[in-house]
């Protein structure tokens, strides 16, 4: 796992436009810049899931896209699939599907994922292929990551401050509980 150096504080604060997971009253906000094809993000996905279970009342999680097709060729496509599912109220379900099936990102795979989630597949296809309606949000996330000094995925911020510790449950949990105890 790569630990990103020379990070700045989170350039764009968390807003209602972000995808949030967890209890709204949680005192700590964890933001991840990630992408669905990244193997490191795939490993840390399971850590974050466990973290959210373990510290359910302590942390709220935000996922922001850091999609770069020059790094992973299906990066923007997968991000668009998550956003297209989100337009039907299933962002987190598709988020989970994509990380659990990182090698199934061809269009036919994505259509199957959409069907498995019970989405309107024709609407999903239109959002994914027919137009670029979700690219502005995806590229806005990328720009905000770049403005925050993000260079690789996954990169985390805890309450807007860069987290450069280990990407394991123990490290993240300790950082979150330390932050929660000083609030």
C-alpha positions as CSV (number, residue, x, y, z in Angstrom):
1,X,0.0,0.0,0.0
2,X,1.3,3.4,-0.9
3,X,1.2,6.1,1.8
4,X,0.7,9.5,0.1
5,X,3.2,12.2,1.2
6,X,2.9,16.0,1.0
7,X,-0.8,16.0,1.6
8,X,-2.7,19.2,2.5
9,X,-5.8,19.5,4.5
10,X,-9.0,18.5,2.7
11,X,-9.5,21.2,0.0
12,X,-13.3,20.6,-0.4
13,X,-15.4,20.2,2.8
14,X,-17.9,17.3,2.9
15,X,-21.3,18.4,1.7
16,X,-24.7,16.9,0.8
17,X,-23.3,16.1,-2.7
18,X,-20.9,13.5,-1.1
19,X,-21.8,9.9,-0.6
20,X,-22.1,9.4,3.2
21,X,-22.2,6.1,5.0
22,X,-22.7,5.7,8.8
23,X,-24.5,7.3,11.6
24,X,-25.3,11.0,11.0
25,X,-24.3,11.9,14.6
26,X,-20.9,10.3,14.5
27,X,-18.3,12.7,15.8
28,X,-15.6,11.8,13.2
29,X,-15.6,12.0,9.4
30,X,-13.4,9.7,7.4
31,X,-13.0,10.6,3.7
32,X,-11.4,8.2,1.3
33,X,-10.3,9.1,-2.2
34,X,-10.3,5.8,-4.0
35,X,-11.2,4.0,-7.2
36,X,-12.9,0.7,-8.0
37,X,-10.2,-0.9,-10.1
38,X,-7.3,-0.2,-7.7
39,X,-6.1,-3.4,-5.9
40,X,-5.0,-1.4,-2.8
41,X,-8.5,0.1,-2.6
42,X,-10.0,-3.3,-3.0
43,X,-8.0,-4.5,0.0
44,X,-8.8,-1.5,2.1
45,X,-12.5,-1.7,1.2
46,X,-12.8,-4.7,3.6
47,X,-10.9,-2.8,6.3
48,X,-13.3,0.2,6.0
49,X,-16.3,-2.2,6.2
50,X,-14.9,-3.7,9.4
51,X,-14.1,-0.3,10.7
52,X,-17.6,1.0,10.2
53,X,-19.0,-2.1,12.0
54,X,-16.5,-1.7,14.9
55,X,-16.8,2.0,15.3
56,X,-20.4,2.5,14.0
57,X,-21.3,5.3,16.4
58,X,-17.9,7.0,16.1
59,X,-17.2,7.5,12.4
60,X,-19.1,8.6,9.3
61,X,-17.5,7.6,6.0
62,X,-17.3,9.5,2.7
63,X,-16.1,7.9,-0.6
64,X,-14.8,10.3,-3.3
65,X,-13.8,9.2,-6.7
66,X,-10.1,9.5,-7.7
67,X,-10.8,8.0,-11.2
68,X,-7.9,8.1,-13.6
69,X,-8.2,6.0,-16.7
70,X,-4.4,6.4,-17.4
71,X,-3.8,4.4,-14.2
72,X,-6.6,1.9,-14.4
73,X,-8.5,1.7,-17.8
74,X,-11.9,1.0,-16.3
75,X,-11.6,3.7,-13.6
76,X,-14.0,6.3,-14.9
77,X,-16.4,3.7,-16.3
78,X,-16.7,2.0,-12.8
79,X,-17.1,5.4,-11.1
80,X,-19.9,6.3,-13.6
81,X,-21.6,2.9,-12.8
82,X,-21.6,3.8,-9.1
83,X,-23.0,7.2,-9.8
84,X,-25.6,5.8,-12.2
85,X,-26.7,3.4,-9.5
86,X,-26.7,6.3,-7.1
87,X,-29.1,8.1,-9.3
88,X,-31.5,5.2,-8.5
89,X,-30.7,5.3,-4.8
90,X,-28.2,2.4,-4.8
91,X,-24.7,4.1,-4.8
92,X,-23.5,2.1,-1.8
93,X,-24.8,-1.2,-3.1
94,X,-23.0,-0.7,-6.4
95,X,-19.9,0.6,-4.5
96,X,-19.9,-2.8,-2.7
97,X,-20.5,-4.8,-5.8
98,X,-17.7,-3.1,-7.7
99,X,-15.1,-3.7,-4.9
100,X,-16.2,-7.3,-4.5
101,X,-16.0,-7.8,-8.3
102,X,-13.0,-5.7,-9.3
103,X,-12.3,-7.8,-12.3
104,X,-15.9,-7.6,-13.7
105,X,-15.9,-4.0,-15.1
106,X,-16.8,-4.6,-18.7
107,X,-20.1,-3.0,-19.8
108,X,-21.9,-6.4,-19.8
109,X,-20.6,-7.0,-16.2
110,X,-21.9,-3.7,-15.1
111,X,-25.3,-4.3,-16.6
112,X,-25.4,-7.6,-14.8
113,X,-24.5,-5.9,-11.5
114,X,-27.3,-3.4,-12.1
115,X,-29.8,-6.1,-12.8
116,X,-28.7,-8.0,-9.7
117,X,-29.3,-4.9,-7.7
118,X,-32.8,-4.6,-9.1
119,X,-32.0,-1.3,-10.9
120,X,-33.8,-0.1,-14.0
121,X,-31.2,-1.5,-16.3
122,X,-32.2,0.6,-19.4
123,X,-32.0,3.8,-17.4
124,X,-28.6,2.6,-16.0
125,X,-27.3,1.9,-19.5
126,X,-28.4,5.3,-20.7
127,X,-26.7,7.0,-17.8
128,X,-23.5,4.9,-18.3
129,X,-23.2,4.9,-22.1
130,X,-25.7,7.3,-23.5
131,X,-24.5,10.4,-21.9
132,X,-21.8,11.7,-19.5
133,X,-24.2,13.1,-16.9
134,X,-22.1,11.7,-14.0
135,X,-18.7,12.7,-15.3
136,X,-18.8,16.3,-13.8
137,X,-19.2,14.9,-10.3
138,X,-16.5,12.3,-10.8
139,X,-14.1,14.8,-12.2
140,X,-15.0,17.3,-9.5
141,X,-14.0,14.6,-6.9
142,X,-10.7,14.1,-8.8
143,X,-10.0,17.9,-8.8
144,X,-10.7,18.1,-5.1
145,X,-8.4,15.2,-4.4
146,X,-5.6,16.8,-6.5
147,X,-6.2,20.1,-4.6
148,X,-5.7,18.2,-1.4
149,X,-2.4,16.7,-2.6
150,X,-3.8,13.2,-3.3
151,X,-1.5,11.4,-5.7
152,X,-2.5,7.7,-5.1
153,X,-5.3,5.6,-3.9
154,X,-6.5,5.0,-1.3
155,X,-5.9,8.3,0.5
156,X,-7.7,9.1,3.7
157,X,-8.6,12.3,5.6
158,X,-9.9,12.2,9.2
159,X,-11.9,15.4,9.9
160,X,-10.2,17.1,7.0
161,X,-6.7,16.2,8.2
162,X,-4.5,13.8,6.1
163,X,-4.2,10.4,7.6
164,X,-0.8,8.9,6.7
165,X,-0.8,5.9,9.0
166,X,-1.2,2.3,8.1
167,X,-4.3,1.3,6.1
168,X,-5.3,-1.5,8.5
169,X,-8.1,-1.7,11.0
170,X,-5.9,-1.1,14.0
171,X,-4.3,2.0,12.6
172,X,-7.5,3.6,11.3
173,X,-9.5,2.7,14.5
174,X,-6.8,4.2,16.7
175,X,-6.7,7.4,14.7
176,X,-10.5,7.8,14.7
177,X,-10.8,7.0,18.5
178,X,-8.0,9.4,19.3
179,X,-9.7,12.1,17.2
180,X,-13.1,11.4,18.9
181,X,-11.6,11.6,22.4
182,X,-10.3,15.1,21.8
183,X,-13.6,16.4,20.5
